[in-house]
Structures are given as structure tokens and as C-alpha cells.
Amino acid sequence: MKKSFLLLNVVLVSLLFFNCETEETVVNETNVVRDTNSIDKKRIAFDLIDLLTNTEFKTNIVEALAKDHTPGIKLSKLLKENAFISDQKSYQSLKKVVDKADNQLKSNETPDNIEIPELWLQRPSNKSVNYADLLVSFAPKGDEKSWSKIEAYTLDGETVFLDVKDAPNVPVLVIETKGYETLRAEVDYMNKQLQTAGLQNDRFRSAKMDLSPSSKANSGLETTKLDQIRLNQDEEPWISGAAEVYAITSGIKNTSNEAEVKIIPMYYLDYEGTTYYPNQIMLFWDDYKYQAANIQLFEKDDNYNFKQLVTIIVDGIFQIIGTVSGQPWVNVLGQVAGAIIQAMPDEWYTNNDDYVDSLYTIQKNTTYTNHVGARGNATVTLSPLFIPSN
């Protein structure tokens, strides 16, 4: 207990030192390239309205999206399952959109802006749902703090306006191009870039992994898993639907104090005020030289280019690498976490609040029960898990 308390105090001191001494070293990127939506959501909305005049199509879509715990379904999947109306002009129009998105991901070059069309259903709470009142909508462009109203359309094509803060008392079919599937593709790209930058150990993903009987990895994996998590606030307005939360884990991977950083998507973490039991592995201890690491939670901001985001993370960390020579590793652990925070856009802390919380100095072989993050937003239970080899 005393050792853990001392370790925590050292990290807190190092964080204060980092914030003061490297204030001019790690500078927020102010010229972040913002994404511009290339997919015309309004066009998708009116194509869908045209198809929803088909009773069977409407029933199929509603039934697929109305199931519990269905945050969203790819539009391409829904079209494939309802190909009986493929001869309609609106169907072909939508298919061109989803095919273009799919082909973009299959190309050798990663696009600057990944968009994958999905649909999800906002249902009014505590009342029977009348789907004759169904509206079709999508999130407005720009910073959510600047939104004054949300444009939506009736099945007759009439325009109505919805409140930004309070969800309507009628069902809304919401068009999303920056949901789960997009997050999955972006995280995959960002991890590859971290590997290329030398900030990530990829031994567990490599075909060249040492499989010899004497291999340390062959005896099993020592991990820390997330048993339970609850967010007080996930920072999402209702039209944005389920939150797209991801974790950035960080630690020290060798005696040279080089940083180890991974991005882990948390697809299940949908809504604030709800307790989730993911049983998700967050830390692989063979990745780290020392028995402590950080877990920081962020909510995906659709306005920021994911390529630029991973670049500022990498730059933020490398700007401190030259200042840590000879420092105790535990100081560096705190500085890496501080560099990640400071590298993020300023408005994430003043406007968008896309920074969710930080869990500093999570130690190996330690259980944390109802552990509250530094920001007081996330409450987690973490436990050690050893996974034997086959």
C-alpha cells in the first residue's frame, strides 16, 4: 500500500513538473485540418424517404434498428438485405454512395476523410412508438456547441426543426457517416501509424511472432482487463447517438524510456449513466518494461482529421523524448500521458469536451474496484488476467 501511494505521488509530481517545465516544448497544434463531409446526407435522407413509401422496406428497416442495443447498422448491409427494391432509382442512388465508400477503404491509399454511411433509430422513451410519425434526420455540420436547431424531414418530405438538447417524442431515423464502422477503420489506421513511428510493439499482431517453446509469450499473456465502466457524461447530444469512445494506453517499453502507445476502440460504451461490463483487455504487460501504464479516454470528434490527430499525438510524444534522458522511468510515464493531453486540440477542453477522463498509473497485478478517473467522469473496475497459451 505504501509503495503504491509513493509511486502515485511521484507520478503526480512528475506531471506537475512536465506541465511547468515543458510548457513551451509541447505545443498544441492550432492548424488542425478539419474534415469536410463529402457524403451528402440530405440526398441520402430524401432517397430513404422515397424508399420508405414501400411498406415492406419500412417494416424491415424499423425492425432491424428497433432491437435493443442496436447503435447503428451499415447502410450497405440494409440495402443488401432489401435488394427486392433494387430496381428503384433511389435504391441505386444509395448504392452508389455505399459502393464508393467501400471502394475507398479497399484502395491501397488511406483516404484523408473516412465516411461509412450507417443508420440508427432514435426512439422516444416511456411511450408507445407510432412509426407513422417517423422523421429522417442527421447531425448538423460544425461544432456541436454552435448548433441552434436540427433539421429533419417527415415521410411526406416536409421540413421540421428539432430541439438540439431534448430528444423529440417521435421516432427519428438518423443518418450517420462517422459512426462505429468509421471509428473501426480510423483506429486501425492510427495504430498502424503508431507502429510505423516506433511507438507501438506489434509482436502480437506479427506473423513473425516467436512461437518457440522457450518463448516468453508462449507461456501465456499477462494482462489487465476492464470489468466494468460507467461514464457520468459522454459529451454527446442526442442526434449524435451512441458515443464513439476510444482509449489511448501508454507506458514505457524499454530502458531507453521509449513510449509505448496504443489506441483501443470501445464500441460498447454507448451512453452516459449506464454501467457496462465489457471484460475487455486494455493492457498487455509484455508490451511494457515497467509494471505501470496509463489509460486515457476520448470521445471521437467528427470535425478532426484522424490522420492529423495521430500526427499530433506522435509529435507531442517525440517532442518530450529528447528531454527525458536520464530521468527515472516513472517520471517519464507521467510525462508521456501529459504529452498526449497537451497535444490534443485546445477546444477539446474548452468547447467540445472530447476528452473524457484519465486513469493514471494503473499497475500490473492490481485490482481497482470502482476506481474514479482523474477528471471524475469515468468509474471503472480493472483486474489482472493471465491468459495461458494453448
TORKE-57927 format. One record per residue (C-alpha): residue number from 1; x, y, z. Coordinates in steps of 0.25 Angstrom, whole numbers, plus 5000, padded with zeros to 4 digits. Example, Ala and Ser with C-alpha at 12.3 -4.5 7.8 and 13.67 -1.06 7.14 Angstrom:
BEGIN
<node resi="1" u="5049" v="4982" w="5031"/>
<node resi="2" u="5055" v="4996" w="5029"/>
***
This chain:
BEGIN
<node resi="1" u="5000" v="5000" w="5000"/>
<node resi="2" u="5011" v="5010" w="5004"/>
<node resi="3" u="5019" v="5006" w="4991"/>
<node resi="4" u="5007" v="5009" w="4982"/>
<node resi="5" u="5004" v="5022" w="4990"/>
<node resi="6" u="5018" v="5027" w="4988"/>
<node resi="7" u="5018" v="5023" w="4973"/>
<node resi="8" u="5005" v="5031" w="4971"/>
<node resi="9" u="5011" v="5043" w="4978"/>
<node resi="10" u="5024" v="5042" w="4969"/>
<node resi="11" u="5015" v="5042" w="4956"/>
<node resi="12" u="5007" v="5054" w="4961"/>
<node resi="13" u="5019" v="5062" w="4964"/>
<node resi="14" u="5025" v="5058" w="4950"/>
<node resi="15" u="5012" v="5062" w="4943"/>
<node resi="16" u="5013" v="5076" w="4950"/>
<node resi="17" u="5028" v="5077" w="4946"/>
<node resi="18" u="5024" v="5073" w="4932"/>
<node resi="19" u="5013" v="5084" w="4931"/>
<node resi="20" u="5022" v="5095" w="4936"/>
<node resi="21" u="5036" v="5091" w="4930"/>
<node resi="22" u="5031" v="5087" w="4916"/>
<node resi="23" u="5020" v="5097" w="4914"/>
<node resi="24" u="5028" v="5103" w="4903"/>
<node resi="25" u="5033" v="5089" w="4897"/>
<node resi="26" u="5019" v="5082" w="4895"/>
<node resi="27" u="5011" v="5092" w="4887"/>
<node resi="28" u="4996" v="5089" w="4883"/>
<node resi="29" u="4994" v="5088" w="4868"/>
<node resi="30" u="4986" v="5100" w="4865"/>
<node resi="31" u="4985" v="5097" w="4850"/>
<node resi="32" u="4978" v="5084" w="4850"/>
<node resi="33" u="4972" v="5080" w="4837"/>
<node resi="34" u="4957" v="5079" w="4839"/>
<node resi="35" u="4949" v="5068" w="4831"/>
<node resi="36" u="4939" v="5073" w="4822"/>
<node resi="37" u="4927" v="5063" w="4819"/>
<node resi="38" u="4928" v="5058" w="4805"/>
<node resi="39" u="4915" v="5050" w="4806"/>
<node resi="40" u="4902" v="5058" w="4804"/>
<node resi="41" u="4893" v="5053" w="4816"/>
<node resi="42" u="4882" v="5061" w="4811"/>
<node resi="43" u="4882" v="5054" w="4798"/>
<node resi="44" u="4882" v="5041" w="4806"/>
<node resi="45" u="4870" v="5046" w="4814"/>
<node resi="46" u="4861" v="5048" w="4802"/>
<node resi="47" u="4865" v="5035" w="4795"/>
<node resi="48" u="4862" v="5028" w="4808"/>
<node resi="49" u="4848" v="5035" w="4809"/>
<node resi="50" u="4845" v="5031" w="4795"/>
<node resi="51" u="4848" v="5016" w="4799"/>
<node resi="52" u="4841" v="5017" w="4812"/>
<node resi="53" u="4828" v="5018" w="4804"/>
<node resi="54" u="4830" v="5003" w="4802"/>
<node resi="55" u="4823" v="4997" w="4814"/>
<node resi="56" u="4831" v="4984" w="4814"/>
<node resi="57" u="4844" v="4992" w="4813"/>
<node resi="58" u="4840" v="5002" w="4824"/>
<node resi="59" u="4836" v="4990" w="4833"/>
<node resi="60" u="4849" v="4983" w="4831"/>
<node resi="61" u="4857" v="4995" w="4834"/>
<node resi="62" u="4850" v="4999" w="4846"/>
<node resi="63" u="4850" v="4984" w="4852"/>
<node resi="64" u="4865" v="4983" w="4849"/>
<node resi="65" u="4868" v="4997" w="4856"/>
<node resi="66" u="4858" v="4996" w="4867"/>
<node resi="67" u="4865" v="4984" w="4874"/>
<node resi="68" u="4871" v="4987" w="4888"/>
<node resi="69" u="4886" v="4991" w="4888"/>
<node resi="70" u="4886" v="4994" w="4873"/>
<node resi="71" u="4894" v="5006" w="4872"/>
<node resi="72" u="4895" v="5006" w="4857"/>
<node resi="73" u="4895" v="4997" w="4844"/>
<node resi="74" u="4903" v="5000" w="4831"/>
<node resi="75" u="4894" v="5005" w="4820"/>
<node resi="76" u="4901" v="4995" w="4811"/>
<node resi="77" u="4896" v="4984" w="4819"/>
<node resi="78" u="4882" v="4989" w="4820"/>
<node resi="79" u="4882" v="4991" w="4805"/>
<node resi="80" u="4887" v="4977" w="4802"/>
<node resi="81" u="4876" v="4971" w="4811"/>
<node resi="82" u="4865" v="4979" w="4804"/>
<node resi="83" u="4870" v="4976" w="4789"/>
<node resi="84" u="4856" v="4973" w="4785"/>
<node resi="85" u="4854" v="4988" w="4782"/>
<node resi="86" u="4868" v="4990" w="4775"/>
<node resi="87" u="4861" v="4994" w="4762"/>
<node resi="88" u="4857" v="5007" w="4769"/>
<node resi="89" u="4865" v="5020" w="4765"/>
<node resi="90" u="4866" v="5024" w="4780"/>
<node resi="91" u="4872" v="5010" w="4783"/>
<node resi="92" u="4882" v="5011" w="4772"/>
<node resi="93" u="4886" v="5025" w="4777"/>
<node resi="94" u="4888" v="5020" w="4791"/>
<node resi="95" u="4896" v="5008" w="4786"/>
<node resi="96" u="4906" v="5017" w="4778"/>
<node resi="97" u="4909" v="5025" w="4791"/>
<node resi="98" u="4912" v="5012" w="4799"/>
<node resi="99" u="4920" v="5006" w="4788"/>
<node resi="100" u="4928" v="5018" w="4787"/>
<node resi="101" u="4931" v="5018" w="4802"/>
<node resi="102" u="4934" v="5003" w="4802"/>
<node resi="103" u="4944" v="5004" w="4790"/>
<node resi="104" u="4951" v="5016" w="4796"/>
<node resi="105" u="4954" v="5007" w="4808"/>
<node resi="106" u="4959" v="4996" w="4799"/>
<node resi="107" u="4969" v="5004" w="4792"/>
<node resi="108" u="4984" v="5004" w="4795"/>
<node resi="109" u="4984" v="5019" w="4799"/>
<node resi="110" u="4977" v="5023" w="4812"/>
<node resi="111" u="4967" v="5034" w="4809"/>
<node resi="112" u="4968" v="5047" w="4817"/>
<node resi="113" u="4954" v="5046" w="4821"/>
<node resi="114" u="4947" v="5033" w="4824"/>
<node resi="115" u="4932" v="5033" w="4824"/>
<node resi="116" u="4923" v="5020" w="4824"/>
<node resi="117" u="4908" v="5022" w="4824"/>
<node resi="118" u="4900" v="5016" w="4835"/>
<node resi="119" u="4886" v="5017" w="4840"/>
<node resi="120" u="4881" v="5017" w="4855"/>
<node resi="121" u="4868" v="5019" w="4861"/>
<node resi="122" u="4865" v="5030" w="4872"/>
<node resi="123" u="4852" v="5025" w="4879"/>
<node resi="124" u="4844" v="5033" w="4889"/>
<node resi="125" u="4845" v="5028" w="4904"/>
<node resi="126" u="4833" v="5023" w="4912"/>
<node resi="127" u="4823" v="5023" w="4901"/>
<node resi="128" u="4818" v="5014" w="4890"/>
<node resi="129" u="4824" v="5017" w="4877"/>
<node resi="130" u="4816" v="5021" w="4865"/>
<node resi="131" u="4825" v="5019" w="4853"/>
<node resi="132" u="4815" v="5027" w="4844"/>
<node resi="133" u="4821" v="5039" w="4851"/>
<node resi="134" u="4835" v="5035" w="4847"/>
<node resi="135" u="4845" v="5046" w="4843"/>
<node resi="136" u="4858" v="5045" w="4836"/>
<node resi="137" u="4870" v="5054" w="4840"/>
<node resi="138" u="4885" v="5055" w="4842"/>
<node resi="139" u="4894" v="5063" w="4851"/>
<node resi="140" u="4897" v="5077" w="4846"/>
<node resi="141" u="4911" v="5081" w="4842"/>
<node resi="142" u="4921" v="5088" w="4850"/>
<node resi="143" u="4924" v="5089" w="4865"/>
<node resi="144" u="4912" v="5084" w="4873"/>
<node resi="145" u="4913" v="5095" w="4882"/>
<node resi="146" u="4908" v="5105" w="4871"/>
<node resi="147" u="4896" v="5096" w="4867"/>
<node resi="148" u="4883" v="5104" w="4869"/>
<node resi="149" u="4874" v="5094" w="4863"/>
<node resi="150" u="4873" v="5081" w="4856"/>
<node resi="151" u="4867" v="5079" w="4842"/>
<node resi="152" u="4858" v="5067" w="4840"/>
<node resi="153" u="4848" v="5062" w="4829"/>
<node resi="154" u="4835" v="5056" w="4830"/>
<node resi="155" u="4831" v="5044" w="4821"/>
<node resi="156" u="4824" v="5054" w="4813"/>
<node resi="157" u="4837" v="5061" w="4810"/>
<node resi="158" u="4833" v="5073" w="4819"/>
<node resi="159" u="4844" v="5080" w="4827"/>
<node resi="160" u="4843" v="5081" w="4842"/>
<node resi="161" u="4852" v="5086" w="4853"/>
<node resi="162" u="4856" v="5079" w="4865"/>
<node resi="163" u="4862" v="5083" w="4878"/>
<node resi="164" u="4877" v="5081" w="4880"/>
<node resi="165" u="4877" v="5077" w="4895"/>
<node resi="166" u="4864" v="5070" w="4897"/>
<node resi="167" u="4861" v="5057" w="4888"/>
<node resi="168" u="4847" v="5058" w="4881"/>
<node resi="169" u="4835" v="5050" w="4885"/>
<node resi="170" u="4834" v="5043" w="4871"/>
<node resi="171" u="4844" v="5033" w="4865"/>
<node resi="172" u="4855" v="5038" w="4857"/>
<node resi="173" u="4863" v="5030" w="4846"/>
<node resi="174" u="4877" v="5037" w="4847"/>
<node resi="175" u="4887" v="5036" w="4836"/>
<node resi="176" u="4902" v="5035" w="4842"/>
<node resi="177" u="4915" v="5035" w="4834"/>
<node resi="178" u="4924" v="5036" w="4845"/>
<node resi="179" u="4919" v="5024" w="4854"/>
<node resi="180" u="4925" v="5011" w="4858"/>
<node resi="181" u="4930" v="5006" w="4845"/>
<node resi="182" u="4937" v="5019" w="4842"/>
<node resi="183" u="4943" v="5018" w="4856"/>
<node resi="184" u="4948" v="5004" w="4854"/>
<node resi="185" u="4955" v="5008" w="4841"/>
<node resi="186" u="4961" v="5020" w="4847"/>
<node resi="187" u="4966" v="5013" w="4859"/>
<node resi="188" u="4973" v="5002" w="4850"/>
<node resi="189" u="4980" v="5013" w="4842"/>
<node resi="190" u="4984" v="5021" w="4855"/>
<node resi="191" u="4990" v="5008" w="4861"/>
<node resi="192" u="4998" v="5005" w="4848"/>
<node resi="193" u="5004" v="5019" w="4848"/>
<node resi="194" u="5008" v="5018" w="4863"/>
<node resi="195" u="5015" v="5005" w="4859"/>
<node resi="196" u="5022" v="5012" w="4847"/>
<node resi="197" u="5026" v="5023" w="4857"/>
<node resi="198" u="5032" v="5013" w="4866"/>
<node resi="199" u="5022" v="5016" w="4877"/>
<node resi="200" u="5016" v="5002" w="4877"/>
<node resi="201" u="5020" v="4988" w="4879"/>
<node resi="202" u="5013" v="4980" w="4869"/>
<node resi="203" u="5019" v="4966" w="4873"/>
<node resi="204" u="5005" v="4960" w="4876"/>
<node resi="205" u="5000" v="4964" w="4862"/>
<node resi="206" u="5012" v="4960" w="4854"/>
<node resi="207" u="5013" v="4947" w="4846"/>
<node resi="208" u="5028" v="4947" w="4851"/>
<node resi="209" u="5024" v="4945" w="4866"/>
<node resi="210" u="5033" v="4936" w="4873"/>
<node resi="211" u="5026" v="4922" w="4875"/>
<node resi="212" u="5037" v="4914" w="4880"/>
<node resi="213" u="5035" v="4906" w="4893"/>
<node resi="214" u="5045" v="4915" w="4900"/>
<node resi="215" u="5037" v="4928" w="4896"/>
<node resi="216" u="5033" v="4936" w="4908"/>
<node resi="217" u="5020" v="4939" w="4900"/>
<node resi="218" u="5017" v="4925" w="4899"/>
<node resi="219" u="5015" v="4923" w="4913"/>
<node resi="220" u="5003" v="4932" w="4913"/>
<node resi="221" u="4999" v="4947" w="4914"/>
<node resi="222" u="4999" v="4955" w="4926"/>
<node resi="223" u="4988" v="4966" w="4924"/>
<node resi="224" u="4979" v="4976" w="4931"/>
<node resi="225" u="4964" v="4975" w="4927"/>
<node resi="226" u="4953" v="4985" w="4928"/>
<node resi="227" u="4942" v="4978" w="4936"/>
<node resi="228" u="4933" v="4990" w="4938"/>
<node resi="229" u="4931" v="5004" w="4934"/>
<node resi="230" u="4922" v="5016" w="4935"/>
<node resi="231" u="4922" v="5030" w="4930"/>
<node resi="232" u="4915" v="5042" w="4937"/>
<node resi="233" u="4915" v="5049" w="4923"/>
<node resi="234" u="4919" v="5044" w="4910"/>
<node resi="235" u="4918" v="5058" w="4903"/>
<node resi="236" u="4909" v="5054" w="4892"/>
<node resi="237" u="4896" v="5062" w="4888"/>
<node resi="238" u="4884" v="5052" w="4885"/>
<node resi="239" u="4885" v="5054" w="4870"/>
<node resi="240" u="4900" v="5049" w="4871"/>
<node resi="241" u="4895" v="5036" w="4876"/>
<node resi="242" u="4903" v="5026" w="4883"/>
<node resi="243" u="4917" v="5032" w="4887"/>
<node resi="244" u="4929" v="5027" w="4880"/>
<node resi="245" u="4939" v="5025" w="4891"/>
<node resi="246" u="4953" v="5020" w="4890"/>
<node resi="247" u="4965" v="5019" w="4899"/>
<node resi="248" u="4979" v="5023" w="4898"/>
<node resi="249" u="4988" v="5014" w="4906"/>
<node resi="250" u="5002" v="5018" w="4909"/>
<node resi="251" u="5015" v="5013" w="4916"/>
<node resi="252" u="5030" v="5011" w="4915"/>
<node resi="253" u="5035" v="5000" w="4907"/>
<node resi="254" u="5050" v="4999" w="4909"/>
<node resi="255" u="5061" v="5004" w="4918"/>
<node resi="256" u="5063" v="5016" w="4908"/>
<node resi="257" u="5049" v="5021" w="4913"/>
<node resi="258" u="5043" v="5020" w="4899"/>
<node resi="259" u="5028" v="5021" w="4899"/>
<node resi="260" u="5018" v="5010" w="4896"/>
<node resi="261" u="5005" v="5015" w="4891"/>
<node resi="262" u="4992" v="5008" w="4886"/>
<node resi="263" u="4978" v="5013" w="4882"/>
<node resi="264" u="4967" v="5003" w="4887"/>
<node resi="265" u="4953" v="5005" w="4882"/>
<node resi="266" u="4941" v="5003" w="4892"/>
<node resi="267" u="4930" v="5001" w="4883"/>
<node resi="268" u="4920" v="4997" w="4894"/>
<node resi="269" u="4922" v="5009" w="4902"/>
<node resi="270" u="4909" v="5016" w="4897"/>
<node resi="271" u="4902" v="5025" w="4907"/>
<node resi="272" u="4905" v="5033" w="4919"/>
<node resi="273" u="4899" v="5028" w="4933"/>
<node resi="274" u="4899" v="5013" w="4928"/>
<node resi="275" u="4909" v="5003" w="4934"/>
<node resi="276" u="4915" v="4993" w="4924"/>
<node resi="277" u="4922" v="4980" w="4927"/>
<node resi="278" u="4932" v="4979" w="4915"/>
<node resi="279" u="4942" v="4969" w="4920"/>
<node resi="280" u="4951" v="4976" w="4910"/>
<node resi="281" u="4966" v="4974" w="4911"/>
<node resi="282" u="4973" v="4988" w="4912"/>
<node resi="283" u="4987" v="4986" w="4915"/>
<node resi="284" u="4997" v="4975" w="4910"/>
<node resi="285" u="5008" v="4975" w="4920"/>
<node resi="286" u="5019" v="4969" w="4911"/>
<node resi="287" u="5018" v="4982" w="4903"/>
<node resi="288" u="5024" v="4990" w="4915"/>
<node resi="289" u="5037" v="4989" w="4922"/>
<node resi="290" u="5031" v="4994" w="4935"/>
<node resi="291" u="5019" v="4990" w="4943"/>
<node resi="292" u="5010" v="5002" w="4941"/>
<node resi="293" u="5003" v="5009" w="4930"/>
<node resi="294" u="4992" v="5020" w="4927"/>
<node resi="295" u="4979" v="5019" w="4921"/>
<node resi="296" u="4972" v="5031" w="4915"/>
<node resi="297" u="4958" v="5032" w="4909"/>
<node resi="298" u="4954" v="5041" w="4898"/>
<node resi="299" u="4941" v="5043" w="4890"/>
<node resi="300" u="4943" v="5043" w="4875"/>
<node resi="301" u="4941" v="5057" w="4869"/>
<node resi="302" u="4936" v="5057" w="4855"/>
<node resi="303" u="4942" v="5070" w="4852"/>
<node resi="304" u="4956" v="5066" w="4853"/>
<node resi="305" u="4964" v="5059" w="4842"/>
<node resi="306" u="4969" v="5045" w="4848"/>
<node resi="307" u="4982" v="5046" w="4840"/>
<node resi="308" u="4985" v="5059" w="4846"/>
<node resi="309" u="4981" v="5054" w="4860"/>
<node resi="310" u="4991" v="5043" w="4860"/>
<node resi="311" u="5001" v="5052" w="4855"/>
<node resi="312" u="5000" v="5062" w="4867"/>
<node resi="313" u="5000" v="5050" w="4877"/>
<node resi="314" u="5013" v="5045" w="4871"/>
<node resi="315" u="5019" v="5059" w="4870"/>
<node resi="316" u="5014" v="5062" w="4884"/>
<node resi="317" u="5021" v="5050" w="4890"/>
<node resi="318" u="5034" v="5051" w="4882"/>
<node resi="319" u="5036" v="5066" w="4886"/>
<node resi="320" u="5038" v="5061" w="4900"/>
<node resi="321" u="5047" v="5049" w="4897"/>
<node resi="322" u="5059" v="5058" w="4896"/>
<node resi="323" u="5056" v="5063" w="4910"/>
<node resi="324" u="5055" v="5050" w="4918"/>
<node resi="325" u="5069" v="5045" w="4916"/>
<node resi="326" u="5074" v="5040" w="4930"/>
<node resi="327" u="5061" v="5043" w="4937"/>
<node resi="328" u="5054" v="5032" w="4945"/>
<node resi="329" u="5044" v="5024" w="4937"/>
<node resi="330" u="5033" v="5027" w="4946"/>
<node resi="331" u="5035" v="5042" w="4943"/>
<node resi="332" u="5034" v="5039" w="4928"/>
<node resi="333" u="5022" v="5031" w="4930"/>
<node resi="334" u="5014" v="5043" w="4935"/>
<node resi="335" u="5021" v="5052" w="4924"/>
<node resi="336" u="5016" v="5043" w="4913"/>
<node resi="337" u="5002" v="5044" w="4918"/>
<node resi="338" u="5003" v="5059" w="4919"/>
<node resi="339" u="5009" v="5060" w="4905"/>
<node resi="340" u="4996" v="5053" w="4899"/>
<node resi="341" u="4987" v="5062" w="4907"/>
<node resi="342" u="4995" v="5075" w="4903"/>
<node resi="343" u="4996" v="5070" w="4888"/>
<node resi="344" u="4981" v="5069" w="4887"/>
<node resi="345" u="4973" v="5082" w="4881"/>
<node resi="346" u="4971" v="5093" w="4891"/>
<node resi="347" u="4956" v="5093" w="4889"/>
<node resi="348" u="4954" v="5078" w="4893"/>
<node resi="349" u="4956" v="5084" w="4907"/>
<node resi="350" u="4948" v="5097" w="4906"/>
<node resi="351" u="4937" v="5094" w="4896"/>
<node resi="352" u="4935" v="5080" w="4891"/>
<node resi="353" u="4939" v="5073" w="4903"/>
<node resi="354" u="4944" v="5061" w="4895"/>
<node resi="355" u="4954" v="5058" w="4906"/>
<node resi="356" u="4946" v="5048" w="4915"/>
<node resi="357" u="4956" v="5044" w="4926"/>
<node resi="358" u="4970" v="5039" w="4930"/>
<node resi="359" u="4973" v="5027" w="4938"/>
<node resi="360" u="4988" v="5029" w="4942"/>
<node resi="361" u="4998" v="5019" w="4947"/>
<node resi="362" u="4990" v="5006" w="4946"/>
<node resi="363" u="4999" v="4995" w="4952"/>
<node resi="364" u="5001" v="4981" w="4948"/>
<node resi="365" u="4995" v="4970" w="4957"/>
<node resi="366" u="4986" v="4980" w="4964"/>
<node resi="367" u="4971" v="4981" w="4965"/>
<node resi="368" u="4964" v="4994" w="4964"/>
<node resi="369" u="4949" v="4994" w="4969"/>
<node resi="370" u="4940" v="5006" w="4966"/>
<node resi="371" u="4953" v="5014" w="4963"/>
<node resi="372" u="4950" v="5028" w="4959"/>
<node resi="373" u="4958" v="5035" w="4948"/>
<node resi="374" u="4965" v="5048" w="4950"/>
<node resi="375" u="4954" v="5056" w="4943"/>
<node resi="376" u="4943" v="5049" w="4952"/>
<node resi="377" u="4936" v="5045" w="4939"/>
<node resi="378" u="4939" v="5030" w="4938"/>
<node resi="379" u="4937" v="5020" w="4949"/>
<node resi="380" u="4944" v="5007" w="4946"/>
<node resi="381" u="4947" v="4993" w="4951"/>
<node resi="382" u="4960" v="4987" w="4946"/>
<node resi="383" u="4966" v="4973" w="4949"/>
<node resi="384" u="4978" v="4965" w="4945"/>
<node resi="385" u="4976" v="4954" w="4936"/>
<node resi="386" u="4986" v="4943" w="4932"/>
<node resi="387" u="4983" v="4936" w="4919"/>
<node resi="388" u="4991" v="4923" w="4917"/>
<node resi="389" u="4996" v="4919" w="4904"/>
<node resi="390" u="4990" v="4907" w="4897"/>
***
